[in-house]
């Protein structure tokens, strides 16, 4: 049978809550959370939880999130570990939100591939970025 309305409503709410905060975050709160996650990913650059929380804050932080800073942070982390797929995935979301063109992201991957031709993370990212302007 059909799920009770309350259960399906709660499930839908929790699914939405995983992608965006239930209400937009105040700028100060967003900055505090970004600072916290920056500390976390500095200590554990491949922490699923820290990157996921940072993404959640970035998506719901509105004016409290400096997308140019976030792109620069990704560049810094990818200099330290060019295959950090957590950072590549986060960069993709930030770049899309910031309106970075596919051409600019392809140029970024060119730079990464020229630094290390066996950087399969950059090749994978490239396969996703090349269709941004077509979707």
C-alpha positions in Angstrom: 0.0 0.0 0.0 0.8 3.6 0.0 3.0 5.2 2.7 1.2 7.3 5.3 1.2 11.0 4.3 3.2 11.9 7.4 5.9 9.4 6.6 6.2 10.3 3.0 6.3 14.0 3.9 9.0 13.4 6.5 11.0 11.4 4.0 10.7 14.2 1.4 11.8 16.8 4.0 14.8 14.8 5.0 15.9 14.3 1.4 15.6 18.0 0.8 17.5 18.7 4.0 20.4 16.7 2.8 20.9 19.1 -0.2 20.1 22.5 1.3 19.6 23.8 4.8 15.8 24.0 5.6 16.1 27.8 5.8 18.9 29.9 4.3 21.8 30.3 6.7 22.7 33.6 8.2 25.9 35.0 6.7 27.7 34.8 10.1 26.6 31.2 10.6 27.8 30.3 7.1 31.2 31.8 7.7 31.5 30.0 11.0 30.6 26.7 9.4 33.0 27.3 6.5 35.8 28.1 8.9 35.1 24.9 10.9 35.1 22.8 7.7 38.3 24.5 6.5 40.0 23.4 9.7 38.6 19.9 9.3 39.7 19.4 5.7 43.1 20.9 6.4 43.6 18.1 8.9 41.8 15.4 7.0 41.6 16.5 3.3 39.6 13.4 2.3 36.9 13.5 5.0 33.6 12.7 3.4 31.7 14.4 6.2 33.7 17.7 6.1 33.4 18.1 2.4 29.7 17.2 2.4 29.0 19.7 5.2 30.9 22.4 3.4 28.8 21.7 0.3 25.6 21.9 2.3 26.8 25.3 3.8 27.9 26.6 0.3 24.5 25.7 -1.1 22.5 27.3 1.7 24.9 30.1 2.8 23.8 32.7 0.3 25.7 36.0 0.7 27.8 34.4 3.4 29.7 32.3 0.9 32.4 33.9 -1.3 32.5 31.6 -4.3 35.7 33.0 -5.6 37.4 32.1 -2.3 35.9 28.6 -2.5 37.4 28.2 -6.0 40.8 29.4 -4.7 40.5 27.0 -1.8 39.9 24.1 -4.2 42.9 25.1 -6.3 45.0 25.2 -3.1 43.8 21.7 -2.1 44.3 20.3 -5.6 47.9 21.7 -5.6 48.5 19.6 -2.4 46.7 16.5 -3.7 45.7 16.6 -7.4 43.6 13.4 -7.0 41.5 14.4 -4.1 38.1 13.5 -5.6 36.3 15.1 -2.7 37.8 18.4 -3.7 37.1 17.9 -7.4 33.4 17.1 -6.6 33.1 20.2 -4.4 34.8 22.3 -7.1 32.3 21.2 -9.6 29.4 22.4 -7.5 31.1 25.7 -6.6 32.0 26.4 -10.2 28.5 25.7 -11.4 27.0 28.0 -8.7 29.6 30.7 -9.5 28.7 30.5 -13.2 32.2 29.5 -14.3 32.1 28.5 -18.0 32.9 25.1 -19.2 35.8 26.6 -21.2 37.3 28.1 -18.0 37.0 24.8 -16.2 38.5 22.9 -19.2 41.4 25.4 -19.1 41.8 24.6 -15.3 41.9 20.9 -16.1 44.4 21.5 -18.9 46.7 23.1 -16.3 46.3 20.1 -13.9 46.9 17.6 -16.7 50.0 19.4 -17.9 51.3 19.2 -14.3 50.7 15.4 -14.2 49.5 13.6 -17.3 48.3 10.6 -15.2 45.9 12.8 -13.2 42.8 10.7 -13.9 40.7 12.9 -11.5 41.3 15.8 -13.8 40.4 13.8 -16.9 37.2 12.6 -15.1 36.3 16.2 -14.1 37.0 17.3 -17.7 34.4 14.7 -19.0 31.8 16.4 -16.8 32.8 20.0 -17.3 32.8 19.8 -21.1 29.0 19.5 -21.2 28.1 22.3 -18.8 27.2 24.9 -21.4 25.1 22.3 -23.3 22.8 21.3 -20.5 
